[in-house]
Amino acid sequence: MYPELKLFIAGAWRSAVSDIPVINPATEEEIGRLPCASISDLDDALEAAVAGFRLWSRTSPRQRADTILRAAALIRERQEEIAQAITLEHGKPLPQARLEVIRGAEFFEWDAGEAMRAYGRVIPAARGHKFSVHHQPIGVVAAFSPWNFPMSQPARKIAGALASGCSIILKAAEETPAGAVHIVKAFEDAGLPAGVLNLVFGNPAEISGHLIPQDPVRLVAFTGSTAVGRHLTTFAAGHMTSVLMELGGHAPVIVCEDTDVQTAAQSGAVRKMRNAGQVCTSPTRFFVNEDIFDQYSEAFVARAAATVVGNGMDAGVEMGPLANDRRVPALTELVEDARAKGAIVATGGAASGNRGYFFEPTVLLNVPDNARIMQEEPFGPVAVVNPVASLDAAIAEANAVPFGLAGYGFTNRADYIDRMIDEVEVGNLSINTLEASMPETPFGGVKSSGTGREGGTEGLENYMTVKNVWHASEIS
Ligand code: NAD
């Protein structure tokens, strides 16, 4: 059920001198050994990616799209096998892993279409002259994908790079390598030329430290924490290398007094616990109008407490363990800090079970502004539910963090929605739903949540450069 893990360099799978274990977070059992790339493996990957770029950037957009669509079809066919591997290594419930596999395929399908629509433009010019703007693939991409969505996170980056005509070296997450391995297999079987897509694992700092300064690497595409994203951005700037950064969020949810309280509360509690809260768009800071606060928080706490927690392989489980052990003490500390500063721990608040990295679905009420969790993204199944006196106060709270990735509002009042659109500082705002993005919508952050967009018609922009051509009919 779990694939053999290897590096993929220059169109061939290879082992490495050193390897590390991959652990099932629900059982703490070893499920595989992951090879770690050496510097010479990285140099081979770079050489392959340079050759891959030369070939792929000259391949027609339609041919590129055809290959990507063939790989996407294989991913759909292999949905069950991939989903089971993801649940084993990540812990999420199997039905959620199945959906993620399809979402990964959709990212490829959308970007394959965009490959054929990366239009330039013609600028009016004097007679005898033509100005034309061309979008061209930027070069070799060094990409780093995180562990929270083992399939859809690498899919976003590979799709953007390959649709644009770039080659890519992807360092996928060491905790959850199977999704990326399956994607690469699908592309291998779909006939992608050698060198266009290369997959490595190992020490993240060593790999980024070695690849980013290399001249052929023209884009660093990273999804992960703001701290690491800031470090990589600074490092890349030293080499004048572009970055696409999809970083942390700390999403606010503004719940207005006119909303359907019960439905909104149920929706909030269910969505908060999806993927055990390990989602950069996870709704976390709920600012609820004080007129409906008691009703809302009671329903929210009841639904959160009823979440079925367990091994993601078991039927009926709604929330699995955290994906890695270091998140358990991190969450415990955040909850204890809030409790010490006066927050009410209405349900949960601690690690649970004696095997696996499980953390209870947790709801904190009336959390004071000086609690760390009001500024730090928990990236776990912990919700803050606080009363607010007005929409003004809710918007001020929503914006009172350095992050601006996703934000949500629950209301049917046009004037409230209008103000949220204008004033909530996020890259993605959703009203009456806690879904944040689709392959066809641009996704990304403002403030410390990152730069650039993935998906939508904007999704290929970071992977391409703009070349203006001035063609004069006569020599001047
Ligand atoms: P972390 O900061 O140690 O690592 C985050 C990611 O960056 C990991 O995938 C890691 O492999 C990678 N990384 C770390 N150092 C790197 C380097 N020098 N070069 C290249 N890659 C590097 O945090 P963590 O404990 O893995 O995750 C916790 C935090 O990360 C969360 O609080 C959350 O904010 C963030 N995170 C965000 C997303 C997202 O979707 N935006 C996904 C995963 C993690």
Residues whose N, C-alpha, C, O or C-beta is under 5 A from the ligand:
A	BS01	NAD	F144 S145 P146 W147 N148 A173 P204 A205 S208 T223 G224 S225 V228 E246 L247 G248 C280 E377 F379
